[in-house]
Structures are given as C-alpha cells and as structure tokens.
Amino acid sequence: MTDARQFNIRDEEGRTICPACGFPNYAYRDAYTERGGLIGVTICPACFWEPGFDDHQLASAAAKDTIMESLHAYRAEWSKTLEWRGYEERKPDNWDAKQHLDRLFELAPHLR
Ligand SMILES: [Zn+2]
C-alpha cells in the first residue's frame, strides 16, 4: 500500500492545500495518515472533497480502488464546472479555481 501522506499538501506558508482542487487552508490539520484519510477532519469549502469519505469505498459508492483514482475521478467531475460548492459566505472575493489548480500541480505534480 502506498503511503497516503502523499496527499497532505502544504504551500510555503504551511497552509494545507486541498488535493482535489488546490484550495488553501482547506483543513486545520493534515487529513491523511500513512494508512489513509481521516474522516471528520475537513470537507473542502471549495470543491467538497472529504478525506476519508470520497476516497474510501466503505464510505462512498463513488470512491475508486485507490485514493489516487478516487481523487482523479472526483477532480475530473468537479473540473467540468469548476464551481464553488460550499457556503457562499466562505467564498473569497478573489477565488480563482483555475489558479488554485495550477498552484496545486506546481506544489504536488504527483497528484496531476
Ligand atoms: Zn477542494
């Protein structure tokens, strides 16, 4: 089994970065241990990715065999619209989904 901590992405300011959409500060702590996602840590306010749920077949019927496959499938679906899925009041005025995604792939090319 591959180490799931590869899904804990941080930028140079130490902010947690959503592995699905790149939204910064998506979680108050790292959401992955070696073994997988921790349920209850966070739901990304931008794309609604939920570690331990969207990447876990016992939790979500949409989850795939691996976290990476689940992530790719989730991102592919979300990328069709690049919509803000969370509460409107949490949406930053300058939110730019494309920019966050580009930044994610700079920080974590292995998640592309
Ligand atoms: Zn996200």
Residues whose N, C-alpha, C, O or C-beta is under 5 A from the ligand:
A	BS01	ZN	C18 A20 C21 G22 F23 C44 A46 C47 F48 W49
